[in-house]
Amino acid sequence: MKKIAVLLTCYNRKEKTINCLQSFYKAIYLSNSTIKFDVYLVDDNSTDGTSDEIKKYFPSVNIIKSAGNLFWARGMRLAWETALTANSDYDSFLLINDDVVLLETFIEDIIQTHEYCLRNKNQSGIYVCSTMDPVNLKISYGGLLIKKKRLFVKKSVIAPSEMPVPCSMANANILMVTMAVVKKIGILDPKFIHNFADYDYTLTASKQGIPVLICPGIGGYCVNDHGHSWLSSGTSFKDRINY
């Protein structure tokens, strides 16, 4: 890999966004990597001065302003579209959530996984770094395994190992997608506004025979702040739909 586009989107969490970028640039500096990284960040109309802080501390970041109606999936899609329009020579695209604090070894783990994939799968793929909750030290995001038994479908998080591990689908908190994958299946589906775009994308890749691999080790710290995606049956049907 020689050139990678880094994709982020943000809205009104200036401190987390700055911490994420600081950890990214520190990791790249310490890795002594010869890879060129271009950062594309969508600011979805933040009112807390996020863009001003980024311009002050990270002037090389390409900031894309939007009107405030994109949310996560469409914000990441806009960053991805902008990178593709700006330069067609990127080898890969690195998707990062702006609430992740990256560890110094994360990029080395991704490169190691890419090389493993080329050797063992004879093609490039998608590589996900697992994140850990800094408080309970449990895996918060990463690669997941889908198990089906008749009508029941269950997903479970796969713990990273010393070697790359295959998975059914993945979170995009730290996710590398190679250009070969983009040429085959495109980018995030525009029908998704916030959640599930990363699940859909990696499931689509898996179904088309593209390797989706979990990188060794932990890529960074991130709190799982999704909470429940449902309300109990004690609430009204209307309230559950609205939730």
C-alpha positions as CSV (number, residue, x, y, z in Angstrom):
1,M,0.0,0.0,0.0
2,K,1.3,3.4,-0.9
3,K,-1.7,5.8,-0.5
4,I,-4.7,5.6,1.8
5,A,-7.7,7.8,2.2
6,V,-8.9,8.1,5.8
7,L,-12.6,8.7,6.3
8,L,-14.4,10.2,9.3
9,T,-17.6,12.1,10.0
10,C,-18.5,14.2,13.1
11,Y,-21.1,16.2,14.8
12,N,-20.8,18.3,18.0
13,R,-18.3,16.2,19.9
14,K,-15.2,18.3,19.4
15,E,-13.1,16.8,22.2
16,K,-13.6,13.2,21.0
17,T,-12.9,14.1,17.4
18,I,-9.7,15.9,18.3
19,N,-8.6,13.1,20.5
20,C,-9.2,10.6,17.7
21,L,-7.2,12.6,15.2
22,Q,-4.4,13.1,17.7
23,S,-4.2,9.3,18.3
24,F,-4.2,8.7,14.6
25,Y,-1.4,11.0,13.7
26,K,0.7,9.8,16.7
27,A,0.3,6.2,15.6
28,I,1.2,7.0,12.0
29,Y,4.3,8.9,13.2
30,L,5.5,6.2,15.5
31,S,4.9,3.5,12.8
32,N,7.5,5.1,10.5
33,S,5.2,4.2,7.7
34,T,6.1,5.3,4.1
35,I,2.4,5.2,3.2
36,K,0.8,8.5,2.4
37,F,-2.5,9.2,4.3
38,D,-5.0,11.8,3.2
39,V,-7.7,12.5,5.8
40,Y,-11.3,13.4,4.7
41,L,-13.6,14.5,7.5
42,V,-17.3,15.5,7.1
43,D,-18.5,18.1,9.7
44,D,-22.2,17.7,9.7
45,N,-22.9,21.3,10.7
46,S,-21.4,21.2,14.2
47,T,-22.0,24.2,16.4
48,D,-19.3,23.5,18.9
49,G,-16.3,24.8,16.8
50,T,-15.1,21.4,15.7
51,S,-14.0,22.5,12.3
52,D,-12.1,25.5,13.7
53,E,-10.2,23.3,16.2
54,I,-9.3,20.8,13.4
55,K,-8.1,23.6,11.1
56,K,-6.0,24.9,14.0
57,Y,-4.3,21.6,15.0
58,F,-4.6,19.5,11.9
59,P,-4.5,21.9,8.9
60,S,-3.9,19.0,6.4
61,V,-7.3,17.5,7.1
62,N,-9.8,17.9,4.2
63,I,-12.9,19.2,5.9
64,I,-16.2,18.7,4.1
65,K,-19.1,20.8,5.4
66,S,-22.6,19.5,5.3
67,A,-26.1,20.9,6.3
68,G,-26.6,18.7,9.4
69,N,-28.9,16.0,8.1
70,L,-26.5,13.2,7.2
71,F,-25.9,11.2,10.4
72,W,-23.2,8.5,10.4
73,A,-23.8,6.4,7.3
74,R,-24.4,9.2,4.9
75,G,-21.7,11.3,6.4
76,M,-19.2,8.5,5.9
77,R,-20.5,8.0,2.4
78,L,-20.0,11.7,1.6
79,A,-16.4,11.5,2.8
80,W,-15.8,8.4,0.7
81,E,-17.3,10.0,-2.4
82,T,-15.2,13.1,-1.9
83,A,-12.0,11.0,-1.6
84,L,-12.8,9.0,-4.8
85,T,-13.5,12.2,-6.7
86,A,-10.3,13.9,-5.4
87,N,-8.0,11.0,-6.3
88,S,-8.4,7.7,-8.1
89,D,-5.0,6.4,-7.0
90,Y,-5.8,5.3,-3.4
91,D,-4.9,1.8,-2.6
92,S,-7.4,1.6,0.3
93,F,-9.9,3.5,2.4
94,L,-9.7,3.6,6.2
95,L,-13.0,4.2,8.0
96,I,-12.6,5.5,11.6
97,N,-15.3,6.5,14.1
98,D,-14.4,9.8,15.6
99,D,-14.9,8.5,19.2
100,V,-12.1,5.9,18.8
101,V,-8.7,6.5,20.5
102,L,-6.3,4.5,18.3
103,L,-3.5,2.4,19.7
104,E,0.0,2.9,18.3
105,T,0.1,-0.5,16.6
106,F,-3.2,-0.3,14.8
107,I,-1.8,0.5,11.3
108,E,0.8,-2.2,11.6
109,D,-1.9,-4.8,12.5
110,I,-3.9,-3.7,9.4
111,I,-0.9,-4.0,7.1
112,Q,0.0,-7.4,8.5
113,T,-3.6,-8.6,7.9
114,H,-3.5,-7.2,4.3
115,E,-0.3,-9.1,3.6
116,Y,-1.7,-12.3,5.2
117,C,-4.8,-11.9,3.0
118,L,-2.8,-11.6,-0.2
119,R,-0.7,-14.7,0.7
120,N,-3.5,-16.9,1.9
121,K,-6.5,-15.7,-0.1
122,N,-4.8,-14.5,-3.3
123,Q,-6.8,-11.3,-3.1
124,S,-7.2,-8.3,-1.0
125,G,-10.2,-7.7,1.3
126,I,-11.7,-5.9,4.2
127,Y,-9.9,-5.7,7.5
128,V,-11.4,-4.7,10.9
129,C,-9.6,-3.8,14.0
130,S,-11.4,-4.6,17.3
131,T,-11.9,-1.9,19.9
132,M,-12.0,-2.3,23.6
133,D,-14.1,-0.5,26.2
134,P,-11.6,1.4,28.4
135,V,-13.6,0.7,31.6
136,N,-14.6,-3.0,31.5
137,L,-11.9,-4.0,29.0
138,K,-14.3,-6.0,26.9
139,I,-14.5,-5.9,23.1
140,S,-16.9,-3.1,22.2
141,Y,-16.8,-3.3,18.4
142,G,-15.1,-5.5,15.7
143,G,-15.9,-8.6,13.7
144,L,-19.0,-10.6,14.3
145,L,-20.1,-14.2,13.5
146,I,-23.6,-14.9,12.2
147,K,-25.2,-18.2,13.3
148,K,-28.5,-19.4,11.9
149,K,-30.6,-22.2,13.3
150,R,-33.9,-22.5,11.4
151,L,-35.7,-19.2,11.9
152,F,-33.3,-17.9,14.6
153,V,-30.3,-15.7,13.7
154,K,-27.7,-14.9,16.3
155,K,-24.7,-12.6,16.1
156,S,-21.7,-12.7,18.4
157,V,-18.5,-10.7,18.7
158,I,-15.3,-12.6,17.8
159,A,-12.3,-12.0,20.0
160,P,-9.1,-11.1,18.0
161,S,-6.3,-13.6,17.9
162,E,-2.6,-13.6,17.2
163,M,-3.4,-14.2,13.5
164,P,-6.1,-12.7,11.3
165,V,-9.5,-14.3,11.8
166,P,-12.4,-14.4,9.3
167,C,-15.8,-13.0,10.3
168,S,-19.3,-12.8,8.8
169,M,-19.7,-9.0,9.2
170,A,-18.0,-6.1,10.9
171,N,-18.4,-2.7,12.6
172,A,-16.7,0.2,10.8
173,N,-15.2,1.8,13.9
174,I,-11.7,0.9,12.5
175,L,-12.2,-0.6,9.1
176,M,-9.9,-0.8,6.1
177,V,-11.4,-1.4,2.6
178,T,-9.1,-2.0,-0.3
179,M,-9.7,-0.4,-3.7
180,A,-10.2,-3.8,-5.3
181,V,-13.2,-4.3,-3.0
182,V,-14.6,-0.9,-3.9
183,K,-14.3,-1.7,-7.6
184,K,-16.3,-4.8,-7.0
185,I,-19.1,-3.8,-4.7
186,G,-18.9,0.0,-4.5
187,I,-19.2,2.0,-1.2
188,L,-21.8,2.2,1.6
189,D,-25.4,1.9,0.3
190,P,-27.1,5.3,0.3
191,K,-30.4,3.8,1.6
192,F,-28.8,3.7,5.1
193,I,-29.0,6.9,7.1
194,H,-27.2,6.0,10.4
195,N,-26.9,2.4,11.6
196,F,-26.4,-0.9,9.7
197,A,-24.5,0.5,6.7
198,D,-21.3,-1.2,7.9
199,Y,-23.1,-4.5,8.6
200,D,-24.7,-4.4,5.1
201,Y,-21.4,-3.6,3.4
202,T,-19.4,-6.3,5.0
203,L,-22.2,-8.9,4.7
204,T,-22.4,-8.1,1.0
205,A,-18.6,-8.5,0.7
206,S,-18.8,-11.9,2.5
207,K,-21.5,-13.2,0.2
208,Q,-19.5,-12.2,-2.8
209,G,-16.4,-14.2,-1.6
210,I,-14.4,-11.1,-0.4
211,P,-12.4,-11.9,2.7
212,V,-13.5,-10.0,5.8
213,L,-10.8,-10.4,8.4
214,I,-10.3,-9.4,12.0
215,C,-6.8,-8.0,12.6
216,P,-4.7,-9.3,15.4
217,G,-4.8,-7.5,18.7
218,I,-6.7,-4.4,19.7
219,G,-6.8,-1.4,17.4
220,G,-8.1,1.2,19.9
221,Y,-10.4,2.1,22.8
222,C,-14.1,2.9,22.2
223,V,-17.2,2.8,24.5
224,N,-20.2,0.9,23.1
225,D,-22.8,3.7,23.4
226,H,-25.5,2.1,21.2
227,G,-27.6,0.9,24.1
228,H,-30.7,-1.1,23.4
229,S,-32.3,-1.1,19.9
230,W,-35.7,-2.1,21.3
231,L,-38.2,-1.3,23.9
232,S,-39.9,-3.9,26.1
233,S,-43.3,-5.4,25.3
234,G,-44.7,-3.4,28.2
235,T,-44.6,-0.3,26.0
236,S,-47.1,0.5,23.3
237,F,-46.6,-0.7,19.7
238,K,-46.5,2.9,18.5
239,D,-43.8,3.8,21.1
240,R,-41.7,0.8,20.0
241,I,-41.9,1.8,16.3
242,N,-41.0,5.4,17.1
243,Y,-38.0,4.3,19.3
